[in-house]
């Protein structure tokens, strides 16, 4: 999908980070936007950044299937069609698996995995009606490799990867292009808003570790991430790796599919 002019683009998690940048860049290309998030204030900030674009915003918990279906109905009522859906909403959780609560598992899977499933299944019938449509689901570099203290996040993002890759194969002979996105370290606030307990080294200072991640480990801006997503979508790539770190980690995982942590553990 190279031309977004007058296309209807749906973006979840659009109140901040990559989602907000995707919305702003799509608006600059002439798209009509349907944006959702749980943060109404953040959605209004994104709407303002989209200038004169035609923008629909709605507060939606993507983990709620009925809420996502109602959002879909509102989008079709407003625009009459959907051309591109980007399931971007996501949260983070840090805790060793032996100590992770079932409630935290349910929370992160509800948003990161079920949110993608809800967004995909709600809009796929509408996407199928148009000759050049696309569905983009955001996994993570942690959908390529597992990391200690990130087991719940790994589980959710590996699940997104598996779901999206299967869907890409199933939709291969249709008009709907499916792409899975694996961002590396992105300079967003996701670490600050995470459910944070203890990392694999016993650290419990969330603010300090989140600042360290954003300022030292996260190399890519959300603006650059959004540009990469649209560029790879225009090329109809099936997998989008964002950042040099994601490309390096993907390579290490392919070369050392079982023992990659021997290298990654030292690098991190």
N, C-alpha and C positions, 0 to 999 in steps of 0.2 A: 504494500500500500504506500504509494509515493506521494499522493495528493490528498491532503486533508481538507481542502477547501470545501465548505458546505457539508462536510461529513459529520455525522453524529458520533461523538466519542464519549464513552462512559468510562469514568475513572473512580475506583474506590480508594479510600485513604487519601483523599485529595486536599486535606486541610493543611498539610505540611510536607516537608521533605521531597522525595522523588515525585510523589503524587501531585503536589502543588506545582512543581516545575513542569511536569508533563502537561498539566492543564494550561499553564501560561504559554508554553511553546506550541501546543495545539491551537490555542486561540490566535496566536500570531500567524498561524497558517490558514486561518479562516474557518476553523472547525466550530461546530455547535457542540456545547458541552453539557453533559449530565454528570454532576459530581456528588459524591457522598462521603460521609465520614461521621464519627460520633461527636466531633467538635464543631459546633455551629459557628463559633467565633472564628475558628480557623478556616472554615468554608467561606465565610464572608471576606476574610483577608484574601483568599485565593480568588474569589469572584472579582474583587477590586483589581487584583493584579492582571486579570484577563481583559481589562479595558472594556471596549464596546462589544465584545463577543456575546452571543446569545448563550446564556448560562443558566442551567437549572441546578439548584443545590437542594439536598435533602439529608437530614440527619438519619443515618442508618447504622445499625449494628450488623455487620456482615455475617456474624455468627448466627443471626436469627433468620431462618429460611423464609418465614412469612414476610419479614420486613424487607428482605431483598426482592422477593416477588412483588411486593407492593411498590417498591422503587422502580422495578422494571415496568410495571403497569403505568406508573406516572410518566416515565420516560417516553413510552410509546404514545400515551395520550398527548404529551406535549409536542413531540417531534415526528411521530409517525413511523420512525425507522431507527435502526442502530447499525452503524458500520464498523465500529471498533470498540472492543471492551478490554480494559486494562485492569485486571484484578491485582491491585497494588497494596491494599491494606495489610498491615502486619504489626506484630508486637514481639517483644523479646522476653526471655526468662533465663536467669542464671542460677543454677543449683545442681549439685551432684545428684545423679539419678536415684541413688539409694535414699536420699533425703527429700526428693521432690514429692509434693503432695499430689494426690489424684485431682484435686481441684485445680491446681496449676496446670496439670496435663490437659484437663478439659478446657481450660481458659485459652491456652495457646493453640491447641488444635482447633478449637471453635473458630478462632479468628484467622489463623494462618492457613489452615487446610480447609475447613468447612466453608470459610468465607470465599475461597477460590472455587470450591465446588458449587456453592450457591450462586455466585456471580456467573459462572460458566453455564450452568444448566438453565438459569433464568433467561439468559439472553441468546443462547445458541439457536433456538428456533427463529429468532428475529434476524440473527446474522446470516442464517442460511437462505434468507429471502433475497439477498443482494449479491450481485456478481463478483464483487471484490470486497470481502469482509475479512476481519482478523480478530483473533482472541489472543491476548498477551497475559500470561500469568507470571508473577514474580516469585521465584524461589529464592535462593541465596547461594553464595559460595559454600555455605554450610549445608546446602543440599547436594554438594559434591564430596565433601569430606566431613567426618565427625570430629568433634572437639570436646574434651572433657569440660564438664559443667554446662555444656550447651546441648545436652541430650534431648531435652524436650523440644528445643528449637530445631535441632537436627531432625528429629522425627517429623516435625511439621513440614519442614522444607524439603526433606527427601520425599515426603508424601506428595507435595505439590509437584515435584519433578516427575515422579512416577505417573501421577494422574495426567499431567500435561503431555508427557511424551507418548503415553498411550493414546490420548485424545488426538495428538498430531498425526499419528499413524492412521487412526480411524477416519480422520477428516481429510486424509491425503488426496483423495480423488474428488473432493468437493470444492466449493468456492471459498471456504473458510480456512484461512491460513492460521496456524497455531504456533506460538513462539513461547519458549520458556526462558526467563531472564534470571541470571545468576550474578547479582552485584557482589563485589568485594566490599572493602571498607568504604562506606559513604558518610560524608560529613552531615549527618542528620542527628536528631535528638532521640533516636530510638533507644539508645543505651540509657539515657536519663529517665525515660518513661518506662523502663523495663521492670518486671518483677525480679528484683535482685536479692539474692540471699548470700551465698558464699561461692567464690570461684574455686577452681581446682587447686589453688595455692593457699586457700583459707582466707583470702582477702574478703572483707565485708564492707569496705568504703565505696559505695556505689558511685557517689558524686566524683570522687577522685579517679576511679577506674574509667568512668564514662568520659570524663574530660580527657584522660590520657588516650582513650580510644579515638575520640573525635579529633584531637589536636595532633596526635603522633602516628596512629595506625591507620586512620581513615584518610586515604590519599585522594579520593575522588569527590568532587562537589555534586550535589543533587542535580544541578543544572547540566553538568557534563553527563551524568548518568541518563538523564532524560533525552539528551541529544543522541546518545549511543543507542538507546532503545528505538527511537524513531528512525535512525540511520539503518540499523539492522532490520527493522521491520520493512523498510523500503526495499531492502535486498532480499526479503522473504527468507531470512535465516530462521532455522528451527531453534537454535540456541544462541543466546546473547550473553556474552561474558563482559562484565563491566569492570574496568580497571586492570592495571598491570598485575596487581595481586591476584585477582580472580583467574587471569590467564596462567600465571605461574602455578597457582594451587591446582588448577585443572590439569596442567601438565604433570605435576608431581603425582597426582592421584592416578593418572593413566599409567605412569611409569612404575609406581609402587602402590598398587591397589589395596594391599593389605597393610603394608608397613609405612605408609606416608607420614604417620605421626612422628616417626623417628627423625624426619627432616623438619616437618612443620613445628614440632615441639621446640626444637632449638631455635628456629627462626622467630617464634613468637615469645 
